[in-house]
């Protein structure tokens, strides 16, 4: 019989070790809606760490669509899609996503983590190969592991290394090759060089899969994402409703009809997970309507990111270069990152420290994220808070 007490003691020691290294993550409660400003422990805090790029998480149009759908379609589906969990709303959203992303069709999942976990195993077998960027999201890494395909990895955005791996996969006799990359690397705010990756895929007869979670809705023409920004097409595009498209939950895969049809038959996270609630699906439809006409929000988001980046650099903070609304403030040490986050909280700014295992050891940071609803007054408040906190913890 297992020694339960010894097991629990072991887990407790693991947790103590995590805390001793300064790596323990603590959750902080928001009292009310997710927004540009949030209530936390009775205080009004400027929120600079949500994936709420277009500010739609508390948009009344989405809330009203969700409430209307609950009245017309109920609260939950109590079923997977292929039994009795598909409504007209689900198919409407899948068709709308496909039209928006200029794909044949799309398929919904509970989250993009599930979508990335589902995409490889049904499509590729032991005779095939997957070549994955070294900084890909954990969900892609896990999805690749679930596949029987042979695995290759290339250094982040390193085109020479990608070509080396493509040659190796071809030399190893791969039947089909799929290159998998994030469109935007979420810890750094870097864009993948998709035009060059697409050219290499075409040269070596490979398929391209892109995770566009940190781009859909606000990057590229009409917010259609990083392939549209680069002027190329990916065979398979995954993404989420949980960031710019309302910030709730839900993921998707968009691509050729045969790909989507096979995933409906074989993708395990789809076959064995409850269908998305009607309220979430209806709000997703409303979000897409807003996003397609949201050039003003996209411009404001870009302007905010540029102003914020310039302001932090002028104060003397070390940033990673880029133009994405993700603006990482590099601190290096995990404990220092947590002290900085705590000092910012005292100044009325809500951020989170990022450290191992979310980022490599020695690359701890405060990842700030811009929002189209932030005003210049909000950003100036945030910059003053960063200056005060930076001086308090000795960063400046």
C-alpha positions in Angstrom: 0.0 0.0 0.0 1.3 3.5 -0.9 2.5 5.6 2.0 0.2 8.6 1.6 1.7 10.6 4.4 5.2 10.2 2.9 3.9 11.2 -0.6 2.2 14.3 0.8 5.4 15.1 2.7 7.4 14.8 -0.5 5.0 17.2 -2.3 5.3 19.7 0.6 9.1 19.6 0.3 8.9 20.2 -3.4 6.7 23.3 -2.7 9.0 24.5 -0.1 11.9 24.2 -2.6 10.0 26.2 -5.2 9.3 29.0 -2.6 13.0 28.9 -1.4 14.1 29.6 -5.0 11.8 32.5 -5.3 9.8 30.7 -7.9 6.4 30.3 -6.2 3.5 31.8 -8.1 0.7 33.5 -6.2 -2.7 34.3 -7.6 -4.3 37.6 -6.9 -8.1 38.0 -6.9 -9.8 40.6 -9.2 -13.1 41.8 -7.7 -15.2 42.5 -10.7 -14.7 42.5 -14.5 -11.4 42.2 -16.3 -10.6 45.6 -17.6 -8.0 48.4 -18.1 -8.5 49.2 -14.4 -9.4 46.4 -11.9 -10.5 46.2 -8.3 -8.1 44.2 -6.1 -8.4 43.9 -2.3 -10.5 47.1 -2.4 -8.0 49.1 -4.5 -8.3 50.4 -8.0 -5.3 49.1 -10.0 -4.0 49.9 -13.5 -4.0 46.5 -15.2 -0.9 46.0 -17.5 -0.7 42.2 -17.6 -3.9 40.9 -19.3 -4.1 39.5 -22.9 -7.0 41.9 -23.4 -5.4 43.5 -26.4 -8.5 45.3 -27.8 -10.2 45.9 -24.5 -13.2 43.6 -25.3 -13.2 41.5 -22.1 -15.7 43.8 -20.4 -17.4 45.1 -23.6 -21.2 45.3 -23.1 -21.8 44.1 -26.6 -20.2 40.8 -25.8 -21.9 40.5 -22.5 -25.3 41.2 -24.1 -24.7 38.6 -26.8 -23.8 36.0 -24.1 -26.9 36.8 -22.1 -29.1 36.6 -25.1 -27.6 33.2 -26.0 -28.2 31.8 -22.5 -31.9 32.8 -22.9 -32.2 31.2 -26.3 -29.8 28.2 -26.0 -29.4 27.6 -22.3 -26.4 27.5 -20.0 -24.4 24.5 -21.1 -24.4 21.7 -23.6 -23.8 18.7 -21.3 -22.4 16.8 -24.2 -19.5 16.5 -26.6 -20.0 17.8 -30.1 -20.7 14.6 -32.0 -23.4 13.3 -29.6 -25.7 16.2 -29.0 -23.4 19.1 -28.2 -23.5 21.0 -31.5 -25.8 24.0 -32.0 -26.4 26.4 -34.9 -24.2 28.8 -32.9 -21.2 26.5 -32.9 -21.3 26.0 -36.7 -21.9 29.8 -37.2 -18.8 30.6 -35.3 -16.7 28.0 -37.0 -17.8 29.3 -40.4 -17.2 32.9 -39.4 -13.7 32.1 -38.1 -12.9 30.3 -41.3 -14.1 33.3 -43.4 -12.2 35.7 -41.2 -9.0 33.7 -41.5 -9.6 32.9 -45.2 -9.6 29.1 -44.6 -12.0 26.4 -45.8 -13.4 25.6 -42.3 -12.5 25.7 -38.6 -13.2 23.5 -35.6 -13.7 24.7 -32.0 -12.0 23.4 -28.8 -12.3 24.2 -25.2 -9.0 26.1 -25.4 -6.1 26.6 -27.8 -4.0 24.3 -25.5 -6.5 21.6 -26.5 -6.3 22.7 -30.2 -2.5 22.4 -30.2 -2.8 19.1 -28.4 -5.1 17.8 -31.0 -3.7 18.9 -34.3 -0.6 16.7 -34.8 -1.6 13.2 -33.7 -4.5 12.6 -36.1 -2.7 14.1 -39.1 0.8 12.7 -38.9 2.2 9.2 -38.3 5.5 7.5 -37.6 6.5 8.0 -41.2 6.2 11.7 -40.9 8.2 14.6 -39.3 7.4 17.7 -37.2 10.0 20.5 -37.1 9.2 22.8 -34.1 10.7 26.2 -33.1 12.6 25.9 -29.8 10.5 28.7 -28.2 7.1 27.3 -29.2 4.4 27.4 -26.6 4.1 24.5 -24.1 0.9 23.4 -25.8 2.6 22.8 -29.1 5.4 21.0 -27.4 2.9 18.7 -25.7 1.0 18.2 -28.9 4.1 17.2 -30.7 4.9 14.7 -28.0 1.5 13.1 -28.4 2.2 12.4 -32.1 4.2 9.4 -33.3 5.9 11.6 -35.9 9.6 12.0 -35.7 10.6 15.2 -34.0 13.1 17.8 -35.0 13.7 21.2 -33.4 15.3 24.4 -34.8 16.7 27.4 -32.8 14.2 30.2 -32.4 13.6 31.9 -35.7 16.9 30.6 -37.0 16.3 30.1 -40.7 19.7 28.4 -41.4 18.9 25.8 -38.6 15.4 25.3 -39.9 16.8 24.5 -43.4 19.3 22.1 -41.7 16.4 20.3 -40.0 14.3 20.2 -43.2 17.2 18.6 -45.0 17.6 16.1 -42.2 14.0 15.2 -42.2 14.1 14.7 -46.0 17.3 12.6 -45.7 15.6 10.5 -43.0 12.9 9.6 -45.5 10.0 11.6 -44.0 6.7 11.1 -45.9 5.2 14.4 -44.9 6.9 17.3 -43.0 5.2 19.9 -40.9 6.9 23.0 -39.6 5.3 24.3 -36.4 5.8 27.8 -35.0 4.2 30.5 -32.9 3.3 33.5 -34.9 4.2 35.6 -31.9 6.4 34.2 -29.1 4.4 35.2 -26.1 7.2 35.7 -23.5 9.3 38.0 -25.8 6.8 39.6 -28.1 8.9 38.5 -31.1 7.3 37.9 -34.5 8.2 34.7 -36.3 9.8 35.3 -39.7 6.9 33.7 -41.5 7.7 34.9 -45.1 11.1 33.2 -44.9 9.8 30.1 -43.1 7.1 29.8 -45.8 9.7 30.0 -48.5 11.7 27.2 -46.9 8.6 25.1 -46.5 7.8 25.5 -50.2 11.4 24.7 -51.1 11.4 21.4 -49.2 7.7 20.5 -49.7 6.7 21.0 -46.0 3.4 22.1 -44.5 3.3 25.2 -42.2 1.4 25.3 -38.9 1.1 28.6 -37.0 -0.2 29.2 -33.5 -1.6 32.8 -33.7 -3.0 33.2 -30.2 -1.1 36.5 -29.6 -2.0 38.0 -33.0 -5.6 37.1 -34.0 -7.8 40.2 -34.1 -5.1 42.9 -33.9 -2.1 41.9 -36.0 -2.0 42.2 -39.8 -4.7 43.5 -42.2 -8.1 43.5 -40.5 -6.5 41.7 -37.6 -6.2 38.4 -39.6 -2.9 37.5 -37.9 0.7 36.9 -38.5 0.5 35.1 -41.9 -1.6 37.9 -43.3 1.0 40.4 -41.8 3.7 38.5 -43.7 1.7 38.1 -46.8 1.8 34.3 -46.7 -0.6 31.4 -46.0 -0.2 28.7 -43.4 -1.9 25.4 -44.1 -3.0 25.1 -40.5 -3.7 28.0 -38.1 -4.6 27.7 -34.4 -5.8 30.4 -32.1 -7.9 31.4 -29.2 -11.0 33.3 -28.2 -9.4 33.9 -24.8 -7.3 36.9 -25.7 -8.2 39.7 -28.2 -11.5 38.0 -29.2 -13.2 38.7 -25.9 -10.9 37.0 -23.4 -13.2 34.2 -22.3 -12.2 30.7 -23.4 -12.1 28.5 -26.4 -9.6 27.6 -29.1 -9.8 26.7 -32.8 -8.0 25.1 -35.7 -8.6 26.6 -39.2 -7.4 25.0 -42.4 -8.3 22.9 -45.4 -11.6 21.1 -45.4 -10.0 17.6 -45.4 -7.9 18.6 -42.4 -10.9 19.9 -40.4 -13.0 16.9 -41.4 -10.4 14.4 -40.2 -9.9 16.3 -36.9 -13.7 16.0 -36.3 -13.3 12.3 -36.5 -10.0 11.7 -34.7 -9.0 14.7 -32.5 -9.3 13.4 -29.0 -9.7 16.7 -27.1 -12.6 17.5 -29.5 -14.2 14.1 -29.2 -14.0 13.8 -25.4 -14.6 17.4 -24.2 -17.8 19.2 -23.6 -18.9 21.6 -26.3 -18.3 25.3 -25.6 -21.2 27.0 -23.8 -23.6 28.8 -26.1 -22.9 32.1 -24.2 -19.2 31.9 -25.1 -19.9 31.0 -28.7 -22.3 33.9 -29.2 -19.9 36.4 -27.6 -17.2 35.0 -29.9 -19.4 35.8 -32.9 -20.0 39.3 -31.6 -16.3 39.8 -31.0 -15.5 38.8 -34.6 -18.0 41.4 -35.9 -16.3 44.1 -33.8 -12.8 43.0 -34.7 -13.3 43.1 -38.5 -14.2 46.8 -38.3 -11.7 47.7 -35.5 -9.0 49.5 -37.4 -9.3 52.3 -34.9 -8.7 50.0 -32.0 -5.7 48.4 -33.8 -4.2 51.8 -34.4 -4.7 52.9 -30.8 -3.1 49.6 -29.6 0.0 50.2 -31.8 0.2 53.8 -30.7 0.0 52.8 -27.0 2.7 50.1 -27.5 5.1 52.6 -29.1 4.5 55.3 -26.4 4.8 52.8 -23.6 8.0 51.3 -25.0 9.6 54.7 -25.6 8.6 55.8 -22.0 10.2 52.8 -20.4 13.4 53.1 -22.4 13.6 56.7 -21.5 13.5 55.8 -17.8 16.4 53.4 -18.3 14.7 50.0 -18.2 16.1 47.1 -20.2 13.5 45.9 -22.8 13.5 43.3 -25.4 13.3 44.9 -28.9 10.1 44.7 -30.8 6.8 46.3 -31.9 4.3 43.9 -30.5 2.0 45.0 -27.6 3.9 42.6 -25.4 6.7 44.7 -23.9 8.9 42.7 -21.5 10.9 44.5 -18.9 14.0 42.4 -18.3 15.2 42.0 -14.7 17.1 38.7 -14.8 16.5 37.5 -11.2 13.3 35.8 -10.2 13.2 37.3 -6.7 13.9 40.7 -8.1 11.0 40.3 -10.5 8.7 39.5 -7.7 9.9 42.4 -5.6 9.4 44.7 -8.6 5.8 43.4 -9.1 5.1 43.9 -5.4 6.5 47.5 -5.5 4.4 48.2 -8.5 1.3 46.9 -6.7 2.1 49.4 -3.9 2.1 52.1 -6.6 -1.3 51.0 -8.0 -0.2 48.9 -11.0 -1.1 45.3 -11.5 1.6 43.2 -13.2 3.1 39.8 -12.8 6.7 38.6 -12.5 7.7 35.9 -15.1 10.4 33.5 -14.1 11.5 29.8 -14.5 10.0 27.6 -15.7 7.8 30.0 -17.7 11.0 31.6 -19.0 14.6 30.3 -18.8 16.6 30.8 -15.6 18.3 34.2 -15.6 15.7 35.8 -17.8 13.1 36.8 -15.3 11.0 39.8 -16.3 7.9 41.8 -15.9 5.8 41.2 -19.0 3.7 44.3 -19.7 0.9 44.2 -22.2 -0.8 47.0 -23.9 -4.5 47.5 -24.4 -6.3 49.6 -27.0 -8.5 51.1 -24.2 -5.6 52.6 -22.3 -5.5 56.3 -22.4 -2.4 58.5 -22.4 -3.2 59.5 -18.8 -3.3 55.8 -17.9 0.1 55.2 -19.5 1.7 58.2 -17.8 0.4 56.9 -14.5 2.0 53.5 -15.3 5.3 55.1 -16.2 5.5 57.1 -13.0 4.7 53.9 -11.1 7.5 52.0 -12.9 9.9 54.8 -12.1 9.1 54.8 -8.4 9.1 51.0 -8.1 12.3 50.7 -10.1 14.1 53.2 -7.8 12.7 51.4 -4.7 14.0 48.0 -5.7 17.3 49.3 -7.1 16.7 48.6 -10.8 17.0 52.3 -11.7 
